[in-house]
Amino acid sequence: MLSGKRFLITGSNGGIGYSISELFLQNNANLVLLYHKNNDNVNKLKIKNSKTELYQVNLLDYEEINNTVKKILNSGV
């Protein structure tokens, strides 16, 4: 059901976001993961699926969000 589909998950480095990311990876989803500071857990997710895209972004900064979304859309994955 999730196989081959692309999902963007915020807060993917901890708690609920990380758990959701793991579940989606188990179901062969392609992930775009956003995290704020520490990237230890998202790096583990990247190792599980090399297609996983990682972006560090402060979701309180409109300009940073805008630039990150442009990068994601231009990545064409």
C-alpha positions as MATLAB code, in Angstrom:
seq = 'MLSGKRFLITGSNGGIGYSISELFLQNNANLVLLYHKNNDNVNKLKIKNSKTELYQVNLLDYEEINNTVKKILNSGV';
ca = [
       0.000    0.000    0.000;
       2.845    2.447    0.799;
       5.364    0.839   -1.526;
       6.880    3.281   -3.986;
       4.988    6.291   -2.631;
       6.873    9.336   -1.344;
       6.099   10.780    2.099;
       7.395   13.843    3.932;
       7.657   13.407    7.699;
       8.591   16.217   10.074;
      10.158   15.642   13.474;
      11.534   12.374   12.187;
      14.486   12.237   14.564;
      12.541   11.344   17.672;
       9.323   10.217   19.254;
       6.279    9.860   17.049;
       8.018   11.093   13.882;
      10.743    8.472   14.186;
       8.249    5.678   14.886;
       6.141    6.668   11.880;
       9.266    6.796    9.706;
      10.281    3.283   10.779;
       6.803    1.924   10.067;
       6.701    3.538    6.620;
      10.160    2.160    5.776;
       9.014   -1.321    6.776;
       6.285   -0.885    4.157;
       8.747    0.184    1.420;
       7.765    3.846    1.332;
      10.150    6.474   -0.039;
      10.751    9.030    2.691;
      11.668   12.684    2.878;
      12.621   13.251    6.518;
      12.833   16.651    8.175;
      14.659   17.088   11.456;
      15.755   20.113   13.437;
      19.032   19.463   15.246;
      20.342   16.050   16.172;
      20.411   13.644   13.233;
      21.460   10.379   14.932;
      18.144    8.590   14.425;
      17.479    9.856   10.899;
      20.924    8.611    9.901;
      19.868    5.135   11.104;
      16.790    5.407    8.892;
      18.945    6.479    5.939;
      21.087    3.366    6.419;
      17.939    1.203    6.278;
      16.959    2.735    2.925;
      19.498    4.678    0.891;
      16.720    6.448   -1.054;
      15.627    8.225    2.115;
      16.171   11.974    1.827;
      17.244   13.977    4.888;
      16.791   17.712    5.381;
      17.710   19.744    8.433;
      15.197   22.557    8.821;
      13.841   24.864   11.496;
      10.065   24.720   11.099;
       9.752   28.100   12.817;
      11.686   29.809    9.999;
       9.449   30.495    6.970;
      12.332   31.231    4.617;
      14.154   28.055    5.601;
      10.980   26.017    5.072;
      10.422   27.611    1.672;
      13.991   26.890    0.549;
      13.807   23.306    1.795;
      10.524   22.648    0.003;
      12.054   23.958   -3.227;
      15.004   21.558   -2.786;
      12.628   18.655   -2.157;
      10.509   19.432   -5.208;
      13.600   19.803   -7.393;
      15.112   16.527   -6.190;
      12.697   14.678   -8.477;
      12.829   11.410   -6.564;
];
